[in-house]
Amino acid sequence: MPEKTPADFWFDPRCPWAWLTSRWMLEAEKVRDVEVRWHVMSLAVLNENKLDELPDEYRELLTQAWGPVRVCVAAEQKYGNKVLGPLYTALGTRFHPRGEEQSRELYVSALEEAGLPAELADAADSTEYDEVLRASHKEGIDLVGQDVGTPVIAVPGADGERLGFFGPVVTPAPKGEAAGRLWDGTLLVASTPGFFEIKRTRDTDPVFD
């Protein structure tokens, strides 16, 4: 069997665009030799020094965003990296396709679905794991710079260096061979020396199907 390419994926559970990219990556795993490794980053940390420049609605979202990432980091610290994928899926399904309001009850429900103890929900209002959270965020963001959002993905480069990039931002999440082709193209542009950006204006909201 060919060796699978590890794809390190940094996410914030509250970001709908990262959620869509993550669902695409799970589809790509089915049709390409790639294996996702999940990590936490934080939109709250990313934007904490420019809150005065942001709209009130987005500032409120960033205030709420501390809770879910703290729960994820607490779970990873206590039970290992393997729990992050299932917990992210449980949290993201509630936030995005279901549109549930953030609450302790949501955390507890997601934790139980992921096979984790409900008391991890206490981490949402604690700073106990913030140092670890910031270190995980820094690891991802240092690969791409500050002028991005979430998600960040990194893959091994030909020279042994990690190739990091933001996105891709896509909706709805491609499935089947379409997901594989997008992965192929993403690897191609990410591995091109000097390549920085492809972009166009978003003209639709996230589509969760």
Solvent accessible surface area in square Angstrom, and as a share of the most:
residue,aa,sasa,rsa
1,M,218,0.97
2,P,85,0.53
3,E,162,0.73
4,K,98,0.41
5,T,44,0.25
6,P,37,0.23
7,A,0,0.00
8,D,5,0.03
9,F,0,0.00
10,W,0,0.00
11,F,0,0.00
12,D,0,0.00
13,P,0,0.00
14,R,43,0.16
15,C,13,0.08
16,P,39,0.25
17,W,34,0.12
18,A,0,0.00
19,W,11,0.04
20,L,4,0.02
21,T,0,0.00
22,S,0,0.00
23,R,44,0.16
24,W,0,0.00
25,M,0,0.00
26,L,54,0.27
27,E,30,0.13
28,A,0,0.00
29,E,53,0.24
30,K,147,0.62
31,V,56,0.32
32,R,58,0.21
33,D,64,0.33
34,V,1,0.01
35,E,93,0.42
36,V,14,0.08
37,R,109,0.40
38,W,25,0.09
39,H,34,0.15
40,V,0,0.00
41,M,0,0.00
42,S,0,0.00
43,L,12,0.06
44,A,3,0.03
45,V,18,0.11
46,L,17,0.09
47,N,11,0.06
48,E,59,0.26
49,N,149,0.76
50,K,75,0.32
51,L,68,0.34
52,D,144,0.75
53,E,138,0.62
54,L,34,0.17
55,P,90,0.56
56,D,102,0.53
57,E,149,0.67
58,Y,69,0.26
59,R,81,0.29
60,E,92,0.41
61,L,44,0.22
62,L,5,0.02
63,T,91,0.53
64,Q,66,0.29
65,A,0,0.00
66,W,50,0.17
67,G,7,0.07
68,P,0,0.00
69,V,0,0.00
70,R,33,0.12
71,V,0,0.00
72,C,0,0.00
73,V,1,0.00
74,A,1,0.00
75,A,0,0.00
76,E,35,0.16
77,Q,92,0.41
78,K,119,0.51
79,Y,93,0.35
80,G,29,0.28
81,N,63,0.32
82,K,162,0.69
83,V,16,0.09
84,L,0,0.00
85,G,11,0.10
86,P,70,0.44
87,L,0,0.00
88,Y,0,0.00
89,T,45,0.26
90,A,0,0.00
91,L,0,0.00
92,G,0,0.00
93,T,32,0.19
94,R,13,0.05
95,F,17,0.07
96,H,20,0.09
97,P,66,0.42
98,R,134,0.49
99,G,51,0.49
100,E,69,0.31
101,E,149,0.67
102,Q,48,0.21
103,S,40,0.26
104,R,116,0.42
105,E,127,0.57
106,L,6,0.03
107,Y,11,0.04
108,V,34,0.19
109,S,44,0.28
110,A,0,0.00
111,L,0,0.00
112,E,109,0.49
113,E,101,0.45
114,A,23,0.17
115,G,67,0.64
116,L,14,0.07
117,P,39,0.25
118,A,34,0.27
119,E,112,0.50
120,L,7,0.03
121,A,2,0.01
122,D,81,0.42
123,A,9,0.07
124,A,7,0.06
125,D,136,0.70
126,S,36,0.23
127,T,98,0.57
128,E,126,0.57
129,Y,29,0.11
130,D,20,0.10
131,E,146,0.65
132,V,54,0.31
133,L,0,0.00
134,R,96,0.35
135,A,60,0.47
136,S,20,0.13
137,H,9,0.04
138,K,119,0.51
139,E,78,0.35
140,G,0,0.00
141,I,4,0.02
142,D,90,0.47
143,L,53,0.26
144,V,38,0.22
145,G,34,0.32
146,Q,115,0.51
147,D,143,0.74
148,V,37,0.21
149,G,17,0.17
150,T,4,0.02
151,P,0,0.00
152,V,0,0.00
153,I,0,0.00
154,A,1,0.01
155,V,4,0.02
156,P,70,0.44
157,G,13,0.13
158,A,122,0.94
159,D,114,0.59
160,G,63,0.61
161,E,117,0.53
162,R,92,0.33
163,L,49,0.24
164,G,25,0.24
165,F,30,0.12
166,F,72,0.30
167,G,1,0.01
168,P,29,0.18
169,V,51,0.29
170,V,36,0.21
171,T,30,0.18
172,P,62,0.39
173,A,9,0.07
174,P,27,0.17
175,K,107,0.45
176,G,30,0.28
177,E,85,0.38
178,A,39,0.30
179,A,0,0.00
180,G,0,0.00
181,R,146,0.53
182,L,54,0.27
183,W,6,0.02
184,D,64,0.33
185,G,31,0.30
186,T,12,0.07
187,L,52,0.26
188,L,125,0.62
189,V,46,0.26
190,A,23,0.18
191,S,62,0.40
192,T,64,0.37
193,P,129,0.81
194,G,60,0.58
195,F,76,0.32
196,F,186,0.78
197,E,122,0.55
198,I,137,0.70
199,K,159,0.67
200,R,217,0.79
201,T,124,0.72
202,R,125,0.46
203,D,137,0.71
204,T,68,0.39
205,D,112,0.58
206,P,35,0.22
207,V,63,0.36
208,F,69,0.29
209,D,126,0.65
